Amino acid sequence: MNTMIEFKNVGYIYEKHEGEDTLAVDDVSFSVQEGEFIGIIGHNGSGKSTLSKMINAILFPTSGDVIVSGINTKDHDRIWEVRQNAGMVFQNPDNQLVATLVEEEVAFGPENLGVDPKEIRRRVDEALDNVEMGDYKNKKPHQLSGGQKQRIAIAGILAMKPKCIVLDEPTAMLDPSGRKEVMDTIKRLNKEENITILHITHYMDEVVDADRILVMDNGKIAMEGTPREILNQVEKLKSLRLDVPQITELAYNLKKENLLASSDVLTVHEMVDALCQ
């Protein structure tokens, strides 16, 4: 398995003209393999969004190196190559949509890459089908729901044929229905298309199905492991000012009252099985 992303002793400082500089990312090292689904969580100001922007070469490390698909993001001659390999989806889909029709929106990226018009047509149709929005190609983006807009933003990235998609709190502004639409799309792209996913979120239940979770705190990686290893550490997560999934907290409280043999529960089905035992 090939390495998709590598952080080597990466630091990032926001410089202020007046007052003290802010150390947002502090000596962070980790790697992501092709096809992995990585969840990145942390309280506001923990450094997770800064981390994501360095993957897409929106920000450049103050120290250390970020390597994306073998390319150092500091190589300014290859920035577009980096961005083609690692697409970025932001919190507010309205900030990403620029065209008047859905199919024009999805075609925008490939057109800027100079892709042949016939290939663009094929990519647009394929990308819209991948996010189950093919029936909306002649709609106007402003007529869509929040979840649909975010799926169009993801389709626009897919049309550029990235190996990796970085999603920076893509469901933060959506209702539960929109959140489910987007999460189902992300999981399907990871499992069926083998696209590497880095999902930054403050909704803990969105990382239950990840391969690994990174927990950020004060610019550092405070915890790293599988969802089962991370989410069962209820007290530690709360000390980092994070919530835990409701099922996990219920299992933790039942275990404290000796009403459950183990608190190692992540899903409703696992809770049912545990209670039946």
C-alpha positions in Angstrom: 0.0 0.0 0.0 1.4 3.4 -1.0 1.7 6.4 1.3 -0.8 9.2 0.2 0.0 11.9 2.7 3.0 12.3 5.1 3.5 15.0 7.7 7.1 15.3 8.9 7.6 17.4 12.1 5.2 20.0 10.7 4.6 23.3 12.5 2.5 26.3 11.5 2.5 29.8 13.0 -0.1 32.5 12.3 1.9 35.7 12.4 0.2 38.8 13.8 1.3 42.3 12.9 0.4 43.3 16.5 0.4 41.0 19.5 1.8 37.5 19.9 2.0 35.0 17.0 -0.2 31.9 17.3 1.3 28.4 17.1 -1.6 26.5 15.4 0.2 23.2 14.6 3.1 22.0 16.7 5.6 19.4 15.5 3.0 17.0 14.0 4.1 13.8 12.3 1.8 11.1 10.8 1.1 9.3 7.5 -2.0 8.3 5.6 -2.0 5.3 3.3 -3.9 5.2 0.0 -7.5 4.1 0.5 -7.7 4.9 4.2 -10.5 6.8 5.9 -9.0 9.0 8.6 -11.2 11.0 11.0 -9.7 14.1 12.5 -11.4 15.5 15.6 -10.7 18.2 18.1 -12.2 21.2 19.8 -12.3 24.6 18.2 -8.8 26.0 17.9 -7.1 22.6 18.2 -5.4 23.0 14.8 -7.4 20.5 12.7 -8.5 23.0 10.0 -5.0 24.4 9.7 -3.8 20.9 9.2 -6.3 20.3 6.4 -5.3 23.5 4.6 -1.7 22.4 4.5 -2.6 19.2 2.7 -4.2 21.2 -0.1 -1.3 23.7 -0.2 -3.6 26.6 0.8 -1.2 27.1 3.7 2.5 26.1 3.7 4.2 24.7 6.8 6.3 27.1 8.9 8.5 24.2 9.7 8.7 20.5 8.6 7.3 19.1 5.4 4.0 18.0 4.0 4.2 15.3 1.3 1.2 14.6 -0.9 1.4 11.7 -3.3 5.2 12.1 -3.3 5.1 15.8 -3.9 6.4 18.3 -1.3 3.8 21.1 -1.0 6.6 23.6 -0.7 7.4 22.9 -4.4 5.5 25.9 -5.7 5.9 24.7 -9.3 3.8 21.7 -8.5 1.0 23.2 -6.4 -1.7 22.4 -9.0 -0.5 18.8 -9.1 -0.9 18.7 -5.3 -4.4 20.1 -5.5 -5.3 17.7 -8.2 -4.2 14.8 -6.1 -5.9 16.1 -2.9 -9.2 17.9 -3.4 -10.7 20.0 -0.7 -14.4 20.4 0.4 -15.1 23.2 2.9 -17.7 23.8 5.6 -20.0 26.1 3.6 -20.9 24.7 0.1 -22.2 28.2 -1.0 -18.6 29.4 -0.8 -17.5 26.8 -3.3 -20.2 27.0 -5.9 -19.5 29.5 -8.8 -21.6 28.4 -11.8 -25.3 28.9 -12.7 -26.0 25.3 -13.5 -25.0 22.1 -11.6 -23.2 20.5 -14.6 -21.3 23.7 -15.3 -20.2 23.7 -11.6 -18.9 20.2 -11.8 -17.1 21.0 -15.1 -15.4 24.0 -13.7 -12.3 22.2 -12.3 -11.5 20.0 -15.3 -12.0 23.0 -17.6 -9.3 24.9 -15.6 -7.0 21.9 -15.9 -7.4 22.0 -19.7 -9.1 18.6 -20.0 -10.6 17.8 -23.5 -14.3 18.8 -23.7 -15.4 15.2 -24.5 -13.6 13.9 -21.5 -15.1 16.7 -19.3 -18.6 15.6 -20.4 -17.8 12.0 -19.4 -16.3 13.1 -16.1 -19.2 15.4 -15.2 -21.7 12.6 -15.8 -19.6 10.1 -13.9 -19.0 12.4 -10.9 -22.7 13.3 -10.6 -23.7 9.6 -10.8 -21.1 8.9 -8.0 -22.8 11.3 -5.6 -26.3 10.3 -6.9 -27.1 13.7 -8.3 -27.3 12.8 -12.0 -30.9 13.9 -12.2 -30.0 17.4 -11.1 -27.4 18.4 -13.7 -29.6 21.1 -15.3 -30.8 22.5 -12.0 -29.5 25.8 -10.5 -27.3 25.2 -7.4 -29.2 27.8 -5.3 -32.3 25.7 -5.8 -30.8 22.7 -4.0 -30.8 21.8 -0.3 -27.6 22.1 1.8 -26.9 18.4 1.6 -27.4 18.4 -2.2 -25.1 21.5 -2.6 -22.4 19.8 -0.6 -22.7 16.6 -2.8 -22.3 18.9 -5.9 -19.2 20.4 -4.3 -17.8 16.8 -3.8 -18.8 16.0 -7.5 -16.8 19.0 -8.6 -13.7 17.6 -6.8 -14.3 14.1 -8.2 -14.4 15.4 -11.8 -10.7 16.4 -11.2 -9.9 12.8 -10.5 -8.2 13.2 -7.1 -6.7 10.3 -5.2 -7.7 11.9 -1.9 -10.5 14.2 -0.6 -10.0 16.4 2.4 -13.3 17.4 4.0 -13.1 20.3 6.5 -16.3 20.0 8.6 -18.5 19.5 5.5 -21.7 18.7 7.6 -21.4 21.6 10.1 -24.0 23.7 8.4 -26.4 20.9 7.5 -29.5 19.4 9.1 -29.5 15.7 10.1 -30.9 14.6 6.6 -28.2 16.6 4.8 -25.5 15.2 7.1 -26.6 11.6 6.3 -26.6 12.3 2.6 -23.0 13.6 2.7 -21.7 10.9 5.1 -23.2 8.2 2.9 -21.5 9.7 -0.1 -18.1 10.0 1.6 -18.2 6.3 2.9 -19.3 5.0 -0.5 -16.5 6.9 -2.3 -14.0 5.4 0.1 -15.2 1.8 0.0 -16.2 1.6 -3.7 -13.8 4.0 -5.4 -10.9 3.5 -3.0 -10.5 7.3 -2.6 -8.5 8.3 0.5 -10.6 10.3 2.9 -9.6 12.8 5.6 -12.7 13.8 7.4 -12.4 16.7 9.8 -15.5 17.0 12.0 -16.8 17.8 15.5 -19.5 15.2 15.2 -18.1 12.2 16.9 -20.6 9.7 15.4 -19.2 10.6 11.9 -15.9 8.9 12.6 -17.2 5.7 14.1 -16.6 4.0 10.7 -13.2 5.5 10.1 -10.1 3.3 9.8 -8.2 5.6 12.2 -8.9 8.7 14.3 -6.5 11.5 15.1 -7.5 13.7 18.0 -6.0 17.2 17.9 -5.4 19.4 21.0 -3.3 22.6 21.2 -1.8 21.9 17.8 -0.6 18.4 18.6 -1.9 14.9 18.1 -3.2 14.0 21.5 -4.6 10.6 20.6 -4.3 8.2 17.6 -5.9 4.9 17.0 -8.9 2.9 15.7 -12.4 4.2 16.6 -12.8 1.5 19.2 -9.5 2.4 20.8 -10.3 6.1 20.9 -14.0 6.5 21.5 -14.1 4.1 24.5 -11.8 6.5 26.4 -14.7 8.6 27.6 -12.9 10.4 30.4 -9.9 11.2 28.3 -12.0 12.6 25.5 -14.0 14.8 27.9 -10.8 16.1 29.4 -10.0 17.2 25.8 -13.3 19.1 25.7 -14.9 16.6 23.3 -18.2 14.8 23.3 -18.5 11.1 22.7 -21.2 9.3 20.7 -24.4 8.9 22.7 -24.2 5.1 22.5 -20.6 5.1 23.8 -21.6 7.3 26.7 -24.6 5.2 27.5 -22.4 2.0 27.5 -19.9 3.8 29.8 -22.6 4.8 32.3 -24.2 1.4 32.3 -20.8 -0.2 32.9 -20.3 2.1 35.9 -23.6 0.9 37.4 -22.6 -2.8 36.7 -25.5 -3.1 34.3 -23.3 -3.9 31.3 -20.4 -6.4 31.2 -18.3 -4.2 28.9 -18.4 -0.6 27.7 -16.8 -1.6 24.4 -19.8 -0.5 22.4 -19.9 1.8 19.3 -23.2 1.1 17.6 -26.9 0.5 18.4 -26.6 -3.1 17.2 -23.6 -3.7 19.5 -25.6 -2.2 22.4 -28.6 -4.5 21.7 -26.2 -7.5 21.6 -24.5 -6.4 24.9 -27.8 -5.9 26.7 -29.1 -9.3 25.5 -26.1 -10.9 27.0 
